[in-house]
Amino acid sequence: MSTADERAARRAPGPGATAALPPRLRAALPAVLPPLIATAEALLVNGLRPGTALAVSLGAAVALVWRRRLPVLMFLATLPGIYIGYIWFAPMIALYTVATLRADRRLLAVTGLLLAAAHFVPFPPAEYPYTTSRETALAVVDSLVTGAAPLALGLLTRTRRELAARLDELTRSRAREDRLLADQVLATERARLAREMHDVVAHQVSLISLQAGAVQISTADEQAREGAGRIRDLSVRTLEELRHMVGILRAAGGDTEELTPQPSLADLPRLIEVSALGVTYENDCEPGAQRSEAVERAAFRTVQEALTNARKHAPGASVRVRVSEPRRRAGRALVVEVRNGPPDAGAQPPGLPGGGHGLVGLRERAQSLGGTLEAHATDEGGFVVRAVFPREA
């Protein structure tokens, strides 16, 4: 379409031309237009000669002004107009208003029959205009249609309004559900972030504290010992802050979705290398085996949390990490076992705080993948963490 055509199309009036009217005039049209139409009909039917017919017809037209406030009463006020003045618009508009505002079906049936009777019975009653039964039957049908048409149109309008209101409510309800779903997803991400933060940051900070403690013990430089002590105190304080933050985030939501990919089983040797613990690592898994990313991530986090706990509660203890894939009745499973011995009596405890979220989070993670996790003390005074995951979660 050319630019000239577009300008012409914009100038041409369309179906929504009434939208260009001022808001007050647009709001007044439904209240003013029916009385004006009824008045014009009364003048056309009865002429300008004063009389009873013209008076009741104009009275019926004026009654339409209050048809929304008093629909039934104003309908009764318009009945003399169709009975005496032979006008149709005023009583039919009033009956339509009753149908749109009142839900009582018995009331609607009575008002419809009243309009049909006012249309059928002649005025004056002594002058019966129908000479044959055929004319009488046609007049009855005409009267019933006159009474039923406004009712049908009014009921249709009211049903349409109710459906529009219901649709609007459903739309608002859907919007509320979308907001609730977004809030739930956000809360879930916060809870997952809390777990990942605990697994990653607590492990690294405990390593810093352990190394600072080693420097504090081994160095003879008083300034270096003091600096190492400050680093260790800051590490402990950081873990306390982390525990508080983890509690807030975990209380904000559940756990339904995984986040971005995290370390897998291939990263276990590096984790053990930097753990600053005496760890024996045994890997009996098939090289290049295909596993779920969620399972490998859960296995890595299990080993990481177990090493952190061993560093906190069993300083100087020997640790054995074993990963295997035994055959089971339901298929192959990935088994991760971290076992540590009793703590060394000569080793100084790092004094790191614990929030109690680590093992709880590991158990929840294992259960969400269809696996299990056991954590308990051993008879030798050590501790064992054993997790079993399905190969495909």
C-alpha positions as CSV (number, residue, x, y, z in Angstrom):
1,M,0.0,0.0,0.0
2,S,1.4,3.4,-0.9
3,T,1.7,6.3,1.5
4,A,-1.3,8.1,-0.1
5,D,-3.4,5.0,0.3
6,E,-2.4,4.7,4.0
7,R,-3.4,8.3,4.6
8,A,-6.7,7.7,2.9
9,A,-7.3,4.6,4.9
10,R,-6.6,6.4,8.2
11,R,-9.1,9.2,7.2
12,A,-11.8,6.7,6.3
13,P,-14.3,6.0,9.1
14,G,-14.3,2.4,10.2
15,P,-16.2,0.2,12.6
16,G,-14.5,1.8,15.6
17,A,-15.4,5.4,14.5
18,T,-17.5,5.8,17.7
19,A,-14.3,5.5,19.7
20,A,-13.4,8.9,18.4
21,L,-16.4,10.4,20.3
22,P,-15.8,12.3,23.6
23,P,-15.9,9.9,26.6
24,R,-18.9,11.7,28.2
25,L,-20.9,11.6,25.0
26,R,-20.0,7.9,24.4
27,A,-21.1,7.1,28.0
28,A,-24.4,9.1,27.6
29,L,-25.5,7.5,24.3
30,P,-27.0,4.2,25.8
31,A,-29.1,6.3,28.3
32,V,-30.3,9.0,25.9
33,L,-30.7,7.2,22.6
34,P,-33.6,4.8,23.6
35,P,-35.9,7.6,24.9
36,L,-35.2,9.7,21.8
37,I,-36.1,6.7,19.5
38,A,-39.3,6.0,21.5
39,T,-40.3,9.7,21.4
40,A,-39.8,9.8,17.7
41,E,-41.9,6.7,17.3
42,A,-44.7,8.1,19.5
43,L,-44.9,11.3,17.4
44,L,-44.9,9.3,14.2
45,V,-47.6,6.9,15.3
46,N,-49.9,9.3,17.1
47,G,-49.1,12.6,15.4
48,L,-48.9,16.0,17.2
49,R,-52.6,16.1,18.1
50,P,-53.0,16.1,21.9
51,G,-54.8,13.1,23.3
52,T,-54.6,10.1,25.6
53,A,-52.7,8.0,23.0
54,L,-50.0,10.6,22.6
55,A,-49.7,11.2,26.3
56,V,-49.2,7.5,27.3
57,S,-46.8,7.1,24.4
58,L,-44.7,10.0,25.4
59,G,-44.9,8.8,29.1
60,A,-43.6,5.4,28.0
61,A,-40.7,7.1,26.2
62,V,-39.8,9.2,29.3
63,A,-40.0,6.1,31.5
64,L,-37.0,4.6,29.6
65,V,-34.8,7.2,31.3
66,W,-35.0,5.3,34.6
67,R,-35.2,1.8,33.1
68,R,-31.8,0.7,34.5
69,R,-32.6,1.8,38.1
70,L,-36.2,0.4,38.2
71,P,-36.4,-2.0,35.3
72,V,-39.6,-3.8,36.3
73,L,-41.5,-0.7,37.3
74,M,-40.5,1.2,34.2
75,F,-41.6,-1.8,32.1
76,L,-45.0,-1.7,33.6
77,A,-45.1,2.1,33.0
78,T,-44.5,1.5,29.2
79,L,-47.3,-1.1,28.8
80,P,-50.1,1.5,28.3
81,G,-48.0,2.8,25.4
82,I,-48.3,-0.4,23.4
83,Y,-51.9,-1.0,24.6
84,I,-53.3,2.5,24.0
85,G,-50.8,4.3,21.9
86,Y,-49.8,1.4,19.6
87,I,-46.0,2.0,20.0
88,W,-43.6,-0.9,20.2
89,F,-40.1,0.5,20.9
90,A,-40.6,1.7,24.4
91,P,-42.1,-1.5,25.9
92,M,-39.7,-3.8,24.0
93,I,-36.6,-1.8,25.1
94,A,-37.9,-1.9,28.7
95,L,-38.5,-5.7,28.5
96,Y,-35.0,-6.1,27.0
97,T,-33.6,-4.2,30.0
98,V,-35.5,-6.4,32.5
99,A,-34.0,-9.5,30.8
100,T,-30.4,-8.1,31.0
101,L,-30.7,-7.1,34.7
102,R,-32.9,-9.7,36.3
103,A,-32.2,-13.5,36.4
104,D,-35.5,-14.7,37.8
105,R,-37.0,-16.7,35.0
106,R,-40.5,-16.6,36.4
107,L,-40.4,-12.8,36.4
108,L,-39.2,-12.8,32.8
109,A,-42.0,-15.2,31.8
110,V,-44.6,-13.0,33.4
111,T,-43.3,-9.8,31.9
112,G,-43.1,-11.4,28.5
113,L,-46.7,-12.6,28.7
114,L,-47.8,-9.1,29.8
115,L,-46.2,-7.6,26.8
116,A,-47.8,-10.2,24.5
117,A,-51.2,-9.6,26.1
118,A,-50.9,-5.8,25.8
119,H,-50.1,-6.4,22.1
120,F,-52.9,-8.9,21.5
121,V,-55.9,-7.4,23.4
122,P,-57.4,-4.5,21.4
123,F,-58.2,-1.0,22.8
124,P,-60.9,-0.4,23.6
125,P,-61.6,-4.1,24.5
126,A,-65.1,-4.1,23.1
127,E,-63.7,-3.6,19.6
128,Y,-62.4,-7.1,18.7
129,P,-60.7,-6.8,15.3
130,Y,-60.2,-10.5,14.5
131,T,-63.0,-12.0,12.4
132,T,-61.6,-15.5,11.7
133,S,-59.7,-18.1,13.7
134,R,-56.8,-17.7,11.3
135,E,-56.5,-14.1,12.0
136,T,-56.7,-14.8,15.7
137,A,-53.9,-17.4,15.5
138,L,-51.7,-15.1,13.5
139,A,-52.3,-12.3,16.1
140,V,-51.4,-14.7,18.9
141,V,-48.2,-15.8,17.2
142,D,-47.3,-12.1,16.5
143,S,-47.9,-11.2,20.1
144,L,-45.8,-14.0,21.5
145,V,-42.9,-13.2,19.1
146,T,-43.2,-9.5,20.2
147,G,-42.9,-10.6,23.9
148,A,-40.2,-13.3,23.3
149,A,-37.8,-11.4,21.1
150,P,-36.7,-8.8,23.7
151,L,-36.4,-11.5,26.3
152,A,-34.2,-13.7,24.0
153,L,-32.0,-10.7,23.0
154,G,-31.7,-9.6,26.7
155,L,-30.8,-13.1,27.9
156,L,-28.2,-13.4,25.1
157,T,-26.7,-10.0,26.1
158,R,-26.6,-11.0,29.8
159,T,-25.0,-14.4,29.0
160,R,-22.4,-12.6,26.8
161,R,-21.5,-10.2,29.6
162,E,-21.2,-13.1,32.1
163,L,-19.0,-15.0,29.8
164,A,-16.8,-11.9,29.2
165,A,-16.6,-11.4,33.0
166,R,-15.7,-15.0,33.5
167,L,-13.1,-14.8,30.7
168,D,-11.6,-11.7,32.3
169,E,-11.4,-13.5,35.7
170,L,-9.8,-16.5,34.1
171,T,-7.3,-14.2,32.4
172,R,-6.4,-12.5,35.8
173,S,-6.3,-16.0,37.4
174,R,-3.9,-17.2,34.8
175,A,-1.7,-14.1,35.2
176,R,-1.7,-14.7,39.0
177,E,-0.7,-18.4,38.4
178,D,2.1,-17.3,36.1
179,R,3.4,-14.9,38.8
180,L,3.2,-17.6,41.4
181,L,5.0,-20.0,39.1
182,A,7.7,-17.4,38.4
183,D,8.1,-16.9,42.2
184,Q,8.3,-20.6,42.7
185,V,11.0,-21.0,40.1
186,L,12.9,-18.2,41.6
187,A,12.6,-19.7,45.1
188,T,13.8,-23.1,43.7
189,E,16.8,-21.4,42.1
190,R,17.6,-19.8,45.4
191,A,17.5,-23.1,47.2
192,R,19.7,-24.7,44.6
193,L,22.1,-21.8,44.8
194,A,22.2,-22.3,48.5
195,R,23.2,-25.9,48.1
196,E,25.8,-25.2,45.4
197,M,27.2,-22.3,47.5
198,H,27.6,-24.6,50.5
199,D,29.3,-27.3,48.5
200,V,31.7,-25.0,46.7
201,V,32.5,-22.1,49.0
202,A,32.6,-24.2,52.3
203,H,35.1,-26.6,50.7
204,Q,37.4,-23.8,49.5
205,V,37.2,-21.7,52.6
206,S,37.9,-24.8,54.8
207,L,41.0,-25.4,52.6
208,I,42.1,-21.8,53.2
209,S,41.6,-22.2,57.0
210,L,43.5,-25.5,57.0
211,Q,46.5,-24.0,55.1
212,A,46.5,-20.9,57.4
213,G,46.5,-23.2,60.4
214,A,49.4,-25.1,59.0
215,V,51.4,-21.9,58.4
216,Q,50.5,-20.7,61.9
217,I,52.0,-23.9,63.4
218,S,55.0,-24.3,61.2
219,T,56.4,-20.8,60.9
220,A,58.7,-19.2,63.3
221,D,58.0,-15.7,62.0
222,E,55.7,-13.9,64.5
223,Q,54.3,-11.6,61.9
224,A,53.5,-14.5,59.5
225,R,51.9,-16.4,62.4
226,E,49.8,-13.5,63.2
227,G,48.7,-13.0,59.6
228,A,47.9,-16.7,59.3
229,G,45.8,-16.5,62.5
230,R,43.8,-13.6,61.0
231,I,43.3,-15.5,57.8
232,R,42.0,-18.5,59.8
233,D,39.7,-16.2,61.9
234,L,38.3,-14.6,58.7
235,S,37.7,-18.1,57.2
236,V,35.7,-19.2,60.3
237,R,33.7,-15.9,60.2
238,T,33.1,-16.4,56.4
239,L,31.7,-19.9,57.1
240,E,29.4,-18.5,59.8
241,E,28.1,-15.9,57.3
242,L,27.7,-18.6,54.7
243,R,25.8,-20.8,57.0
244,H,23.4,-17.9,57.8
245,M,22.9,-17.1,54.2
246,V,22.4,-20.8,53.3
247,G,19.6,-21.0,55.9
248,I,17.8,-18.0,54.4
249,L,18.1,-19.2,50.8
250,R,17.1,-22.8,51.6
251,A,14.0,-21.5,53.4
252,A,13.0,-19.6,50.3
253,G,12.0,-22.6,48.1
254,G,12.2,-26.2,47.2
255,D,14.4,-28.2,44.9
256,T,13.0,-29.2,41.5
257,E,15.5,-28.3,38.8
258,E,19.2,-28.5,38.2
259,L,21.2,-25.4,37.4
260,T,24.0,-25.1,34.9
261,P,26.4,-28.0,34.5
262,Q,28.7,-28.6,37.5
263,P,31.9,-30.7,38.0
264,S,31.7,-34.4,37.2
265,L,33.5,-37.6,38.2
266,A,36.4,-36.6,35.9
267,D,37.2,-33.8,38.3
268,L,37.5,-36.0,41.4
269,P,41.3,-36.4,41.1
270,R,41.8,-32.7,41.1
271,L,39.5,-32.3,44.1
272,I,41.4,-34.9,46.0
273,E,44.7,-33.4,45.1
274,V,43.9,-30.0,46.5
275,S,42.1,-31.3,49.6
276,A,45.3,-31.3,51.7
277,L,44.2,-34.7,53.2
278,G,45.7,-38.1,53.1
279,V,43.3,-39.6,50.6
280,T,43.3,-43.0,48.9
281,Y,41.3,-42.9,45.7
282,E,39.9,-46.0,44.0
283,N,37.9,-45.7,40.8
284,D,36.4,-49.0,39.6
285,C,34.1,-47.5,37.0
286,E,34.2,-48.3,33.3
287,P,36.2,-45.7,31.4
288,G,34.1,-43.6,29.1
289,A,30.8,-44.9,30.5
290,Q,27.7,-42.8,29.7
291,R,26.0,-41.4,32.8
292,S,23.5,-38.7,33.6
293,E,25.0,-35.3,34.2
294,A,22.9,-34.9,37.3
295,V,24.2,-38.2,38.7
296,E,27.9,-37.3,38.1
297,R,27.4,-33.9,39.6
298,A,25.7,-35.5,42.7
299,A,28.6,-37.9,43.1
300,F,31.2,-35.1,42.9
301,R,29.3,-33.1,45.5
302,T,29.0,-36.1,47.8
303,V,32.8,-36.6,47.8
304,Q,33.4,-32.9,48.2
305,E,31.1,-32.6,51.2
306,A,32.5,-35.7,52.8
307,L,36.1,-34.4,52.5
308,T,35.0,-31.1,54.0
309,N,33.4,-32.9,56.9
310,A,36.5,-35.1,57.4
311,R,38.7,-32.0,57.5
312,K,36.4,-30.4,60.1
313,H,35.7,-33.3,62.4
314,A,38.6,-35.7,61.8
315,P,41.8,-33.8,61.4
316,G,44.8,-35.9,60.5
317,A,42.6,-39.0,59.7
318,S,43.2,-41.2,56.7
319,V,40.4,-41.0,54.1
320,R,39.5,-43.5,51.4
321,V,37.3,-42.5,48.4
322,R,35.9,-45.4,46.3
323,V,33.7,-45.0,43.2
324,S,32.3,-48.2,41.6
325,E,29.5,-49.4,39.4
326,P,28.3,-52.8,40.6
327,R,25.5,-54.7,38.8
328,R,22.2,-54.7,40.5
329,R,18.8,-56.2,39.8
330,A,17.5,-52.9,38.4
331,G,20.6,-52.4,36.3
332,R,24.0,-50.7,37.0
333,A,24.3,-48.2,39.8
334,L,26.9,-45.7,40.7
335,V,28.2,-46.2,44.3
336,V,30.3,-43.5,46.0
337,E,31.8,-44.2,49.4
338,V,34.0,-41.9,51.4
339,R,35.3,-43.5,54.6
340,N,37.7,-41.8,57.1
341,G,39.4,-43.2,60.2
342,P,39.5,-41.7,63.7
343,P,41.0,-38.2,64.0
344,D,44.7,-37.9,64.9
345,A,45.0,-37.1,68.6
346,G,48.0,-34.8,67.9
347,A,46.3,-32.8,65.1
348,Q,44.8,-29.5,66.0
349,P,41.0,-29.2,65.0
350,P,40.5,-26.4,62.6
351,G,37.5,-25.1,64.6
352,L,35.4,-24.5,61.5
353,P,31.6,-24.0,62.0
354,G,29.0,-26.4,60.6
355,G,25.5,-25.4,59.5
356,G,24.1,-28.9,59.3
357,H,23.0,-28.4,55.7
358,G,25.6,-30.5,53.9
359,L,24.5,-34.1,54.6
360,V,20.8,-33.0,54.5
361,G,21.3,-31.5,51.1
362,L,23.2,-34.6,49.9
363,R,20.4,-36.9,51.0
364,E,17.8,-34.7,49.3
365,R,19.8,-34.7,46.1
366,A,20.2,-38.5,46.1
367,Q,16.5,-39.0,46.8
368,S,15.5,-36.6,44.0
369,L,17.6,-38.8,41.6
370,G,16.1,-42.0,42.8
371,G,19.1,-43.0,44.9
372,T,19.9,-43.3,48.6
373,L,22.6,-41.9,50.9
374,E,23.8,-43.3,54.2
375,A,26.0,-41.5,56.7
376,H,27.0,-42.9,60.1
377,A,29.9,-43.5,62.4
378,T,32.0,-46.6,62.2
379,D,33.1,-49.0,65.0
380,E,36.7,-47.8,64.6
381,G,35.7,-44.2,65.5
382,G,35.6,-42.9,62.0
383,F,32.8,-42.0,59.7
384,V,31.4,-43.2,56.4
385,V,29.3,-41.6,53.7
386,R,27.9,-44.0,51.1
387,A,25.6,-42.9,48.3
388,V,24.0,-45.0,45.6
389,F,22.8,-43.4,42.4
390,P,21.0,-44.9,39.4
391,R,23.2,-44.7,36.3
392,E,20.4,-42.7,34.5
393,A,18.4,-40.4,36.7
